């Protein structure tokens, strides 16, 4: 299990509002080319999301569709 210093900050947003914001160990996302998993330290990327579930490990859960962005802060 990861400690707080190596967790992701997950934020699911729509044009209207933020749906979910929480720390997590990993996130599984449905992209147009198949599911992908993002872990702490993942290389930055931008991907188009497809239909499916967004699974947040070590946080809560939620569903979203649209672009996904992985950035380092």
N, C-alpha and C positions, 0 to 999 in steps of 0.2 A: 504494500500500500504506500502511496506517495504522501509525503508530508506537504504542508501548505506551500512551501517554497517552490515546489515543482508541480503545481497544479495549473490547469487551464482556467482562464476566466471565460466562461461560456455566456454568450448573449444572443438570444434569438429575437430578431426585430422584424416588424412590418413597417410600411410607410406611416402607419397610424400610431404605433406604440411598441414598447418593449414587451415581449411575451414572457420572457424567462431570462433571469440573470443569476448565475451561481458558479461557484468553483467546482471543478470536476477533475477526475483522473484521466478520462478519455471520453471522446464523443464519436459515435457512429453516425454517418450521414449517407443518405441515398443520393448519389450523383447520377447524372445522365448515363455515365459509363459503368455504373455499378456502385455498390456500397464501399465506403472508405472509412477508415478509423483515424482520428487525429489524437495524437498523444503530446504531452509536454515536449517542447523542443522541436516539433514538426517543422519542416521547411515551409516557408510562406507559399501560399497558393491561392488561386481563385478558381472556383468550380461552380457549374450550374447544377442546382439540386433537382432531383427528380421526385416523383411521388414515393412516399414511404415514411417510415418512422425515423425520427431523430432520437437516438438513445444516448443519454448522458449517464456515464458511469461515475459514481461518487457524488452525484448531485441529485437533481430531480429529473423529470422527463417532459417531453413536449413534442409537438408535430409542427413542421414548417415546410414551406416550399419557396424557392427563389435562389438567389446567389449565395454562395458560401465564401467567406474570406478568412484566411488564416494569416494573422500578422503577429509580429513580435513587438512588444512595448518596452 
